[in-house]
């Protein structure tokens, strides 16, 4: 079986959680004897080499549409259905405030066209211009062999938003078990860590407002998103002396920071998962995370949830997390359900449901 992953053209220049999902899924599928090539949406692809196309990020249909038609191959989609509309509508600054007058799909259409006009992205499918965001997404859903959301609630949001049902299989995100496997409880009690790309949706600004000039030592790890340098500058401008910024940490040092921190806080406006939150939880951190999105599927009652719009809510959650004992049941939940090896195994089952002849003898093919 040979698969091609097709992801956004900026996956490496503007790395995000989807980049990690793509690369880690590919890496672990290869351990299951699946051949995987990773291509960017702006690359020329020899479709004849592959049994199946695997797309990522359904909110970016312009990356997929041309390839889905030109290939004449079955395709699957890891939907990664983020919803940035609340932030876009109510909390963007400058000209971005105009977005509050548009629907979520219209906002994504405007953002896609703007990125391409500014030379920050590549429009792989020109028909996106006249078909629009919503029509393109519905067309892709109808044509997909199977959808691969990261949680049941993500699929439910997709159905609610687009009015279509489809064959699907939940493929959870994960952690690298060989790396993030030390739930130490000997922590610095007032150390708060936030590991994420610095951008409006991740909401570092409100985290800083919440924890400025408090007893907490806050370490913000991440590079600014290329198109949100003003947001990064604003975060730096308001940060008090107890806030430290580190733009990059090698893996060994990142693991050490997870090991030291009592709390990991990611008060995003929306998360399908929160990959750094999974990593932190596997390293014994109490976790503060947004109450918006699909986070409860992963963290159930083990997390401290906050309202991202409220610095007071963020502070309260961080304060409670800093004083609570770590529940090791969360660690076992992650190891059992949310590792990249588990992700690869579930992804392979989805492929086998689409290409039944690829199943090995005596192997059970499962399709949701």
Beta strands, then each sheet from edge to edge (+ up, - down):
strand 1: 2-7
strand 2: 35-40
strand 3: 52-56
strand 4: 75-78
strand 5: 146-147
strand 6: 188-195
strand 7: 217-221
strand 8: 243-246
strand 9: 261-266
strand 10: 286-290
strand 11: 304-306
sheet 1: 2+ 1+ 3+ 4+ 5+
sheet 2: 8+ 7+ 6+ 9+ 10+ 11+
end
